[in-house]
Amino acid sequence: MSDIKLTYFNGRGLAEHIRYLLKYGNIAFEDIRIEQDNWPALKESTPFGQLPLYEENGKVASQSLAVARYIGKKINLAGDDEWQNLEIDSVADTLTDLRLKHYPFYQESDPEKKEKLKQSLLSETVPYYFERFEKFITKNSGYLAANKLTWVDFFFATTLDTLTRILGVNVSEKYEGSSKLKKKIEELPAVKTWIAARPETPF
Ligand SMILES: N[C@@H](CCC(=O)N[C@@H](CS)C(=O)NCC(=O)O)C(=O)O
C-alpha cells in the first residue's frame, strides 16, 4: 500500500482537484493543511517554494497539474493515445491562463480598482473563455477533451468553483455545458461524499 500525503494551505485552491482525483480513485491519502503562519519555515524545504506538494512513499513532487496528470494515468482518467493527452493538457494549460487572469483582482486591496477588475473579468475574460469551453464540451460529448471523462474535467470543476467563490458570482450560469460538467463532477459519488465532508475554508 502506498503512503500518500498531500500538503497545501487550509483551502481548496490548487489542491482541490488533486483531492477530488484521489477520492474518485479511492486512493487513501493524508490531507495535510498548513497554517499561513507556519509556511515561511516550511517554504525553504519545498522543491520550488510553493504548495501543493504530493508525497508518495517518501518521494516528493510539486506542480498541481503534473500531479493531476500522474494520478489521472493511475486511475484511468488519461487519454487513450498521445493525441488525446495533448488535448487534455491543452485544456489544462488554458485553465491555468484563466486562473492567472484573476490574480490581479484577488490581490487588489483598493475597493474601486478591485471593482473595475471584477467588471472586466465578468464582461470580457469570462465570456472569452467560457464561450470557447462550451464549444469543446459540445464537441466532446459533455466533457472537455478526448470525448470522455478525464482528469482535466476535475480541474475545470475546481477552477470554476474558485472563480465563483472569489468573484461572488456564478460565472458559469449562462454556460449550460460548463454548468452541467461541473455538476457532473461534483455528483460523482466519491466526490460528492468528499464535498459533504470537507472542511469549510475561506478559499
Ligand atoms: N504552478 C504551481 C503554482 C503553485 C502556487 O501558486 N502555489 C501557491 C498557492 S496557490 C503558493 O504556494 N503560494 C505561496 C508562496 O508562493 O509562497 C502549481 O500548479 O502547483
The ligand as a Tripos MOL2 file, in Angstrom:
@<TRIPOS>MOLECULE
LIG
   20    19     1     0     0
SMALL
NO_CHARGES

@<TRIPOS>ATOM
      1 N1          2.0900   26.1110  -10.8270 N.3       1 LIG1
      2 C1          2.0220   25.7830   -9.4210 C.3       1 LIG1
      3 C2          1.5410   27.0270   -8.6810 C.3       1 LIG1
      4 C3          1.5680   26.7970   -7.1790 C.3       1 LIG1
      5 C4          1.1810   28.0380   -6.4230 C.2       1 LIG1
      6 O1          0.9850   29.1350   -6.9930 O.2       1 LIG1
      7 N2          1.0780   27.8710   -5.1130 N.am      1 LIG1
      8 C5          0.7440   28.9710   -4.2430 C.3       1 LIG1
      9 C6         -0.5690   28.6870   -3.5180 C.3       1 LIG1
     10 S1         -1.9180   28.5080   -4.6590 S.3       1 LIG1
     11 C7          1.8250   29.0870   -3.1650 C.2       1 LIG1
     12 O2          2.4690   28.1200   -2.8170 O.2       1 LIG1
     13 N3          1.9700   30.2910   -2.6220 N.am      1 LIG1
     14 C8          2.8670   30.5480   -1.5210 C.3       1 LIG1
     15 C9          4.1890   31.0730   -1.9670 C.2       1 LIG1
     16 O3          4.4500   31.2090   -3.1810 O.co2     1 LIG1
     17 O4          4.9950   31.3830   -1.0730 O.co2     1 LIG1
     18 C10         1.0540   24.5980   -9.2220 C.2       1 LIG1
     19 O5          0.1250   24.4280  -10.0280 O.co2     1 LIG1
     20 O6          1.2550   23.8180   -8.2800 O.co2     1 LIG1
@<TRIPOS>BOND
     1     1     2 1
     2     2     3 1
     3     2    18 1
     4     3     4 1
     5     4     5 1
     6     5     6 2
     7     5     7 1
     8     7     8 1
     9     8     9 1
    10     8    11 1
    11     9    10 1
    12    11    12 2
    13    11    13 1
    14    13    14 1
    15    14    15 1
    16    15    16 2
    17    15    17 1
    18    18    19 2
    19    18    20 1
@<TRIPOS>SUBSTRUCTURE
     1 LIG1         1 GROUP 0 **** ****
